[in-house]
Amino acid sequence: MSDAKHFFTPDEEQLIVNAIITAEKNTSGEIRVHIENHSEKPPLERAKEVFYLLNMDKTKARNGVLFYLATTDRTFALLGDEGINTVVEDDFWDCTKDVVIDHFKNNRFAQGLAEGILRAGDRLKQYFPYEEDDVDELPNEISKS
């Protein structure tokens, strides 16, 4: 795999950002994507660190969602904040993770993230519907390190 900062083409990055924008039109949930080359930590543990580094725990409803990808390690994690996890069923994220991973297995990383993001937005609207006065609390661009 290539360097995380250049992992996606500009068109692929736009596909992902557009998916975030579209998903957030259906929900007050906030979705972010973070990619990096490598982590010494297990993916979920590292995703939790990144979640706090990106201030995703500061949303009003605690309804942030992080899609984390380590490109060299070929690892992925999906993490939702406590506002989500207290109201959804235990396997809430499983179908979203499965969709993303199916694409990843075929080296369709941008498509996998975009489809997973859209699915997450669709699922979140049941618990966190979009409100007319909703404010986009977090940036939509891909975070990289």
Summary of the structure (lengths in Angstrom):
residues: 145
radius of gyration: 14.0
end to end distance: 15.0
largest distance: 42.1
contacts: 459
relative contact order: 0.25
helix: 43%
strand: 17%
